[in-house]
């Protein structure tokens, strides 16, 4: 027991001598002197080797977490720098819908929420947005249009108001589009000359013979469509005459055989234009009404007095003579 206590005391004495030589001895003396960093935040000393031998020390500076730059962080994570339009909400952005950003969209091209007064008219929510505070100009401060035609709202005295300047839709200058207003309504009218012209019917359809629409400006006297030009229909093929009919002075074959106003030679024509009657002492012996009553039955020995009555010698006064 005494021996063990003796050894312990010797060991403590040795350690005390070593500590005095390495840390508390004379400054700058021999290899026992160590250099310490004056930099703030330097880490603890690290010792290595056998405590009984010469002591060596090394200084390791601690890492300052706050000194890491944003660029280093971005490089570490692999993310690209944020920018408006990339679909991610970055610093300074109120929104970012990527390709859906737009001047009329809920998120503007500047990645800010689309609100009245920012100069971006929000579709279906704002009628206008001029970005100023002049309430007397073309856009009011609440992003509505002033009262009057074109503001998209039905005001007093207006029949309609679609808020646009299109002259081919159903609302023109806040009045319902109608035939005769001088504007051609798309998919409804083919023309609109205010009134009937040679090219445009009164109902705003293109004028043409056969459309069953009488157009006096185009020189038409009638228009029966598919019946134009048919005999006795009352309208010619060109819509400018009454067409063929009995009594027009023209023999319209095959519907007519004669015309009362222009009968064939030596004949009269019935009122139905279908039969002829020979004058006295005349005969239609060939059956052709076109040449009328071609035979003089007073003198023709082959048709003496009537057709096909032959005389052996001659015919005198409609009778055979010897």
C-alpha positions as CSV (number, residue, x, y, z in Angstrom):
1,X,0.0,0.0,0.0
2,X,2.8,2.4,0.8
3,X,4.6,1.4,-2.4
4,X,1.5,2.2,-4.5
5,X,1.1,5.6,-2.9
6,X,4.8,6.3,-3.5
7,X,4.5,5.5,-7.2
8,X,1.4,7.8,-7.5
9,X,3.3,10.7,-6.0
10,X,6.2,10.2,-8.4
11,X,3.9,10.2,-11.4
12,X,2.2,13.4,-10.3
13,X,5.5,15.1,-9.9
14,X,6.6,14.1,-13.4
15,X,3.4,15.4,-14.8
16,X,3.8,18.7,-13.0
17,X,7.2,19.1,-14.5
18,X,6.1,18.4,-18.0
19,X,3.2,20.8,-17.8
20,X,5.5,23.6,-16.5
21,X,7.9,23.0,-19.4
22,X,5.2,23.0,-22.2
23,X,2.9,25.7,-21.1
24,X,4.0,27.8,-18.1
25,X,7.8,28.0,-18.7
26,X,9.7,30.9,-20.1
27,X,8.2,32.5,-23.2
28,X,9.8,31.5,-26.5
29,X,12.1,28.9,-24.9
30,X,13.1,26.0,-27.1
31,X,10.7,23.5,-28.7
32,X,8.3,23.8,-25.8
33,X,6.8,27.1,-27.1
34,X,3.6,26.8,-29.2
35,X,2.0,29.3,-31.6
36,X,-1.7,30.0,-31.0
37,X,-4.1,31.6,-33.6
38,X,-5.4,35.0,-32.7
39,X,-8.4,34.5,-35.1
40,X,-11.7,34.8,-33.2
41,X,-13.6,31.6,-33.1
42,X,-10.5,29.2,-33.4
43,X,-11.1,25.7,-32.2
44,X,-9.6,23.9,-29.2
45,X,-6.0,22.5,-29.2
46,X,-5.6,18.8,-30.1
47,X,-2.9,16.8,-28.5
48,X,-1.3,13.6,-29.9
49,X,1.4,11.2,-28.9
50,X,2.6,9.8,-25.6
51,X,2.1,12.1,-22.7
52,X,5.5,11.3,-21.5
53,X,7.2,12.5,-24.7
54,X,7.4,15.9,-26.3
55,X,4.0,17.5,-26.8
56,X,2.9,18.7,-30.2
57,X,-0.2,20.9,-30.7
58,X,-2.2,21.8,-33.8
59,X,-4.9,24.5,-34.3
60,X,-8.0,23.8,-36.4
61,X,-10.2,26.8,-37.2
62,X,-13.9,26.3,-36.7
63,X,-16.3,26.7,-39.6
64,X,-18.5,29.8,-39.5
65,X,-21.9,28.6,-40.7
66,X,-23.1,32.1,-41.3
67,X,-20.4,32.8,-43.8
68,X,-21.8,30.4,-46.5
69,X,-22.9,32.5,-49.5
70,X,-26.3,32.1,-51.3
71,X,-24.5,31.0,-54.5
72,X,-22.7,28.3,-52.5
73,X,-26.1,27.1,-51.2
74,X,-27.6,27.1,-54.7
75,X,-24.6,25.1,-56.0
76,X,-24.9,22.7,-53.1
77,X,-28.7,22.0,-53.7
78,X,-28.4,22.0,-57.6
79,X,-31.3,24.5,-58.0
80,X,-31.1,27.2,-60.6
81,X,-31.5,30.8,-59.5
82,X,-35.1,31.9,-59.2
83,X,-36.7,34.1,-61.9
84,X,-40.2,35.3,-62.8
85,X,-41.9,32.8,-65.1
86,X,-40.2,29.6,-63.9
87,X,-43.3,28.5,-62.1
88,X,-41.7,28.7,-58.6
89,X,-42.5,31.4,-56.0
90,X,-39.2,33.2,-55.5
91,X,-38.2,36.2,-53.4
92,X,-40.1,39.4,-54.4
93,X,-42.8,37.4,-56.2
94,X,-46.5,37.3,-55.1
95,X,-47.3,34.6,-57.6
96,X,-45.7,32.6,-60.4
97,X,-47.9,30.5,-62.8
98,X,-45.0,29.9,-65.2
99,X,-46.3,30.0,-68.9
100,X,-49.8,31.0,-67.6
101,X,-48.5,34.4,-66.5
102,X,-49.9,37.1,-68.6
103,X,-51.3,40.7,-68.8
104,X,-54.9,39.4,-68.6
105,X,-54.2,36.5,-66.3
106,X,-54.5,36.3,-62.5
107,X,-50.6,36.4,-62.3
108,X,-49.1,39.3,-64.3
109,X,-45.9,39.1,-66.3
110,X,-44.2,40.7,-63.3
111,X,-45.2,37.8,-61.1
112,X,-47.6,40.0,-59.1
113,X,-51.3,39.5,-58.4
114,X,-53.4,41.1,-61.1
115,X,-55.4,43.8,-59.3
116,X,-57.3,46.9,-60.4
117,X,-54.9,49.8,-61.1
118,X,-51.8,47.8,-62.1
119,X,-52.3,48.5,-65.8
120,X,-53.2,44.9,-66.6
121,X,-56.9,44.3,-67.4
122,X,-57.9,41.0,-65.7
123,X,-60.0,38.9,-68.1
124,X,-63.7,38.5,-67.1
125,X,-63.1,40.6,-64.0
126,X,-62.0,44.0,-65.2
127,X,-63.5,45.8,-68.2
128,X,-60.4,47.9,-68.4
129,X,-57.2,48.9,-66.5
130,X,-55.2,51.9,-67.6
131,X,-53.1,52.0,-64.5
132,X,-53.8,55.6,-63.6
133,X,-56.0,57.6,-61.1
134,X,-57.8,59.7,-63.7
135,X,-61.5,58.8,-63.2
136,X,-62.6,60.9,-66.1
137,X,-60.8,59.2,-68.9
138,X,-61.8,56.1,-70.8
139,X,-61.3,53.8,-67.8
140,X,-62.7,54.5,-64.4
141,X,-60.6,54.0,-61.2
142,X,-62.6,50.9,-60.4
143,X,-61.6,49.4,-63.7
144,X,-65.1,49.8,-65.3
145,X,-65.9,51.7,-68.4
146,X,-67.8,54.9,-68.2
147,X,-71.5,54.8,-68.9
148,X,-72.3,54.9,-72.5
149,X,-72.2,52.7,-75.6
150,X,-69.3,50.3,-75.5
151,X,-68.9,49.8,-71.8
152,X,-70.4,46.3,-72.0
153,X,-73.4,47.1,-69.9
154,X,-77.0,48.0,-70.9
155,X,-77.5,51.6,-70.2
156,X,-80.6,53.6,-70.8
157,X,-81.5,54.0,-74.4
158,X,-79.4,51.0,-75.6
159,X,-80.8,47.9,-77.2
160,X,-77.6,46.0,-76.5
161,X,-74.0,46.6,-75.5
162,X,-71.4,43.9,-76.2
163,X,-68.4,46.2,-75.4
164,X,-66.7,45.8,-78.8
165,X,-66.3,47.7,-82.0
166,X,-67.1,44.7,-84.3
167,X,-69.6,45.7,-87.0
168,X,-70.4,42.1,-88.1
169,X,-71.9,40.7,-84.9
170,X,-75.4,41.0,-83.5
171,X,-74.9,44.4,-81.8
172,X,-73.7,47.5,-83.7
173,X,-73.4,50.9,-82.0
174,X,-75.6,49.5,-79.2
175,X,-78.4,48.6,-81.5
176,X,-79.6,45.2,-82.6
177,X,-78.2,44.3,-86.0
178,X,-81.0,44.2,-88.6
179,X,-81.2,44.0,-92.4
180,X,-81.0,47.5,-93.8
181,X,-78.6,49.0,-91.2
182,X,-75.8,49.0,-93.8
183,X,-73.7,46.4,-92.0
184,X,-73.4,42.8,-93.2
185,X,-74.0,40.6,-90.2
186,X,-71.7,37.5,-90.3
187,X,-73.5,34.2,-91.0
188,X,-76.8,36.0,-91.2
189,X,-76.7,38.4,-94.2
190,X,-75.0,38.0,-97.6
191,X,-75.2,41.8,-98.3
192,X,-76.7,44.9,-96.8
193,X,-77.1,47.9,-99.1
194,X,-79.6,49.6,-96.8
195,X,-82.3,49.1,-99.5
196,X,-82.8,46.9,-102.6
197,X,-80.2,47.2,-105.3
198,X,-79.4,45.2,-108.5
199,X,-76.9,43.2,-106.5
200,X,-78.7,42.9,-103.1
201,X,-82.3,41.9,-102.4
202,X,-84.4,43.8,-99.9
203,X,-83.9,40.9,-97.4
204,X,-80.1,41.3,-97.6
205,X,-79.6,38.2,-99.8
206,X,-77.6,38.3,-103.0
207,X,-79.9,39.0,-106.0
208,X,-80.1,36.4,-108.7
209,X,-82.7,35.1,-111.1
210,X,-84.2,31.9,-109.7
211,X,-84.0,32.8,-106.0
212,X,-87.8,33.3,-105.9
213,X,-87.3,36.9,-104.8
214,X,-88.6,39.6,-107.1
215,X,-86.0,42.3,-107.5
216,X,-87.2,45.2,-109.7
217,X,-83.8,47.0,-109.3
218,X,-82.2,44.0,-111.2
219,X,-84.8,44.4,-114.0
220,X,-86.9,41.4,-113.0
221,X,-90.6,41.3,-113.8
222,X,-91.0,38.0,-112.0
223,X,-89.1,35.1,-110.3
224,X,-90.7,31.8,-109.7
225,X,-87.5,29.9,-109.0
226,X,-87.6,26.4,-110.6
227,X,-90.7,27.3,-112.6
228,X,-89.0,30.0,-114.5
229,X,-89.1,29.3,-118.3
230,X,-91.7,26.6,-118.1
231,X,-94.6,27.0,-120.6
232,X,-97.5,29.1,-119.2
233,X,-95.8,29.4,-115.8
234,X,-95.9,33.2,-116.0
235,X,-92.2,33.8,-115.8
236,X,-89.4,33.5,-118.4
237,X,-86.0,31.9,-117.8
238,X,-84.4,35.3,-117.5
239,X,-87.0,36.7,-115.0
240,X,-87.5,39.6,-117.4
241,X,-90.4,38.3,-119.5
242,X,-93.6,36.5,-118.8
243,X,-92.2,33.5,-120.5
244,X,-94.0,31.3,-123.2
245,X,-97.8,31.3,-123.0
246,X,-100.7,31.0,-125.4
247,X,-101.3,34.4,-126.8
248,X,-97.7,35.7,-126.8
249,X,-97.7,35.7,-130.6
250,X,-95.1,33.0,-130.8
251,X,-95.9,29.4,-131.6
252,X,-94.2,27.6,-128.8
253,X,-93.7,24.0,-129.9
254,X,-94.6,21.4,-128.8
255,X,-97.0,23.0,-126.4
256,X,-98.7,25.1,-129.1
257,X,-99.9,24.4,-132.7
258,X,-100.8,27.9,-133.6
259,X,-101.1,31.4,-132.2
260,X,-104.4,33.5,-132.5
261,X,-102.4,36.7,-133.0
262,X,-100.3,35.2,-135.8
263,X,-102.4,32.5,-137.5
264,X,-100.9,30.3,-140.2
265,X,-101.7,31.2,-143.9
266,X,-105.4,31.0,-144.9
267,X,-106.5,29.9,-141.4
268,X,-107.5,31.0,-138.0
269,X,-106.2,29.7,-134.6
270,X,-108.4,28.7,-131.7
271,X,-108.0,30.5,-128.4
272,X,-106.3,27.5,-126.9
273,X,-103.5,27.6,-129.5
274,X,-104.2,23.9,-130.3
275,X,-106.2,23.9,-133.5
276,X,-106.6,25.8,-136.8
277,X,-109.7,26.5,-138.9
278,X,-109.3,27.0,-142.7
279,X,-110.8,29.9,-144.4
280,X,-113.5,29.2,-147.1
281,X,-112.3,27.3,-150.1
282,X,-109.0,26.4,-148.4
283,X,-107.9,23.1,-147.0
284,X,-105.1,21.8,-144.7
285,X,-104.6,18.7,-146.7
286,X,-101.1,17.8,-145.5
287,X,-102.0,18.0,-141.8
288,X,-99.3,20.5,-141.1
289,X,-100.6,23.5,-139.2
290,X,-97.4,25.4,-139.7
291,X,-98.1,26.1,-143.4
292,X,-101.8,26.6,-142.7
293,X,-104.5,25.8,-145.3
294,X,-102.2,25.3,-148.2
295,X,-104.8,23.9,-150.7
296,X,-107.2,25.9,-152.8
297,X,-110.1,23.5,-153.0
298,X,-111.9,25.5,-155.7
299,X,-109.3,24.6,-158.3
300,X,-107.1,21.7,-157.1
301,X,-108.4,18.6,-159.0
302,X,-106.8,16.3,-156.3
303,X,-108.6,18.1,-153.5
304,X,-111.6,19.5,-155.3
305,X,-114.1,20.9,-152.9
306,X,-112.3,19.1,-150.0
307,X,-109.1,17.3,-149.3
308,X,-108.5,14.0,-151.2
309,X,-111.4,14.5,-153.6
310,X,-109.9,13.8,-157.1
311,X,-111.3,15.0,-160.4
312,X,-110.5,13.1,-163.6
313,X,-110.2,16.2,-165.7
314,X,-110.3,19.4,-163.7
315,X,-111.9,21.2,-160.7
316,X,-113.9,24.3,-161.2
317,X,-115.5,26.2,-158.3
318,X,-114.9,23.3,-156.1
319,X,-116.5,20.8,-158.4
320,X,-115.1,18.4,-161.0
321,X,-115.7,19.5,-164.6
322,X,-115.5,17.5,-167.9
